[in-house]
């Protein structure tokens, strides 16, 4: 979370909890599965929020899930508005967290290298 104001940081924390709750308890779209909210960024005026998600699945599932989340944005904002006590419910935008994807790929590469090293050690000992 990298917002500049305390209110924006509080909104970010709230949105993580609230949107997770809405996704898993109130949305019945079968395309929305295996979604994790990794971080939220809210503008300092609290009017806009970017919700970064990590989606477990193949590229096709990720694309369909992201489209479904974007389609459910109006419903999600309505649910947030029922609970939130601020002047404006922020416009929200769902984005794939590329940072998480990068970390996942890097950890797979490291794991692969470690397996190769173990295999090479085993062959050298023979």
C-alpha positions as CSV (number, residue, x, y, z in Angstrom):
1,X,0.0,0.0,0.0
2,X,1.5,3.3,-1.1
3,X,-1.1,5.9,-0.5
4,X,-0.1,9.3,0.8
5,X,-2.8,9.9,3.3
6,X,-4.0,8.1,6.4
7,X,-7.6,8.1,5.3
8,X,-6.5,6.5,2.0
9,X,-4.6,3.8,3.9
10,X,-7.6,3.1,6.1
11,X,-9.8,2.8,3.0
12,X,-7.3,0.4,1.4
13,X,-7.4,-1.9,4.4
14,X,-11.2,-1.8,4.5
15,X,-11.5,-2.5,0.8
16,X,-9.3,-5.6,1.0
17,X,-11.6,-7.1,3.7
18,X,-14.8,-5.9,2.2
19,X,-14.2,-6.9,-1.4
20,X,-12.9,-10.3,-0.3
21,X,-16.0,-10.8,1.7
22,X,-18.2,-9.7,-1.2
23,X,-16.4,-11.9,-3.8
24,X,-16.6,-15.1,-1.7
25,X,-20.0,-14.6,0.1
26,X,-22.2,-12.5,-2.2
27,X,-21.2,-13.1,-5.8
28,X,-22.4,-16.3,-7.4
29,X,-20.5,-16.1,-10.7
30,X,-18.9,-19.4,-11.4
31,X,-16.1,-17.6,-13.4
32,X,-14.9,-15.9,-10.2
33,X,-12.8,-18.6,-8.6
34,X,-9.4,-18.8,-6.9
35,X,-9.0,-15.0,-6.6
36,X,-6.8,-13.3,-4.0
37,X,-6.7,-9.6,-3.5
38,X,-3.0,-8.9,-3.1
39,X,-3.1,-5.1,-2.6
40,X,-5.2,-2.0,-3.0
41,X,-4.2,1.5,-4.0
42,X,-6.6,4.4,-3.2
43,X,-6.2,7.9,-4.4
44,X,-5.7,10.6,-1.8
45,X,-9.1,12.1,-2.5
46,X,-10.7,8.6,-2.0
47,X,-12.5,8.7,-5.3
48,X,-10.5,5.9,-7.1
49,X,-9.2,2.6,-6.1
50,X,-7.1,0.0,-7.9
51,X,-7.6,-3.5,-6.6
52,X,-4.8,-5.8,-7.6
53,X,-5.7,-9.5,-7.7
54,X,-3.8,-12.8,-8.2
55,X,-5.9,-15.5,-9.9
56,X,-4.9,-19.1,-9.8
57,X,-5.4,-20.8,-13.1
58,X,-4.5,-20.8,-16.7
59,X,-4.5,-17.7,-18.9
60,X,-8.0,-18.3,-20.2
61,X,-9.4,-18.7,-16.6
62,X,-7.5,-15.5,-15.5
63,X,-9.0,-13.5,-18.4
64,X,-12.5,-14.8,-17.8
65,X,-12.3,-14.2,-14.1
66,X,-11.0,-10.6,-14.6
67,X,-13.8,-9.9,-17.0
68,X,-16.3,-11.2,-14.5
69,X,-14.8,-9.1,-11.7
70,X,-15.0,-6.0,-13.9
71,X,-18.6,-6.9,-14.7
72,X,-19.4,-7.2,-11.0
73,X,-17.9,-3.8,-10.2
74,X,-21.2,-2.0,-10.0
75,X,-22.6,-4.6,-7.6
76,X,-19.4,-4.6,-5.5
77,X,-19.5,-0.8,-5.2
78,X,-23.2,-1.0,-4.2
79,X,-22.3,-3.4,-1.4
80,X,-19.4,-1.3,-0.2
81,X,-21.7,1.8,-0.2
82,X,-24.2,0.0,2.2
83,X,-21.4,-0.3,4.8
84,X,-19.0,2.5,4.1
85,X,-19.6,5.9,5.8
86,X,-17.9,8.2,3.3
87,X,-19.2,10.8,0.9
88,X,-18.3,8.9,-2.3
89,X,-17.8,5.2,-2.9
90,X,-14.6,5.0,-4.9
91,X,-14.6,4.0,-8.5
92,X,-12.8,0.6,-8.5
93,X,-10.7,-1.0,-11.1
94,X,-9.5,-4.6,-11.0
95,X,-6.0,-5.4,-12.3
96,X,-3.9,-8.5,-12.4
97,X,-1.0,-8.1,-10.0
98,X,2.0,-8.5,-12.3
99,X,4.3,-8.4,-9.3
100,X,2.8,-11.6,-7.9
101,X,3.1,-13.3,-11.4
102,X,6.8,-12.3,-11.5
103,X,7.4,-13.6,-8.0
104,X,5.7,-16.9,-8.9
105,X,7.8,-17.3,-12.1
106,X,11.0,-16.4,-10.2
107,X,10.3,-19.0,-7.5
108,X,9.6,-21.7,-10.1
109,X,13.0,-20.9,-11.8
110,X,14.8,-21.1,-8.5
111,X,13.1,-24.4,-7.6
112,X,14.0,-25.8,-11.0
113,X,17.6,-24.8,-10.6
114,X,17.8,-26.4,-7.1
115,X,16.3,-29.7,-8.5
116,X,18.9,-29.7,-11.3
117,X,21.7,-29.1,-8.7
118,X,20.5,-32.0,-6.6
119,X,20.4,-34.2,-9.7
120,X,23.9,-33.2,-10.7
121,X,25.2,-33.8,-7.2
122,X,23.6,-37.3,-7.2
123,X,25.3,-38.1,-10.6
124,X,28.7,-36.8,-9.5
125,X,28.6,-39.0,-6.3
126,X,28.2,-42.2,-8.4
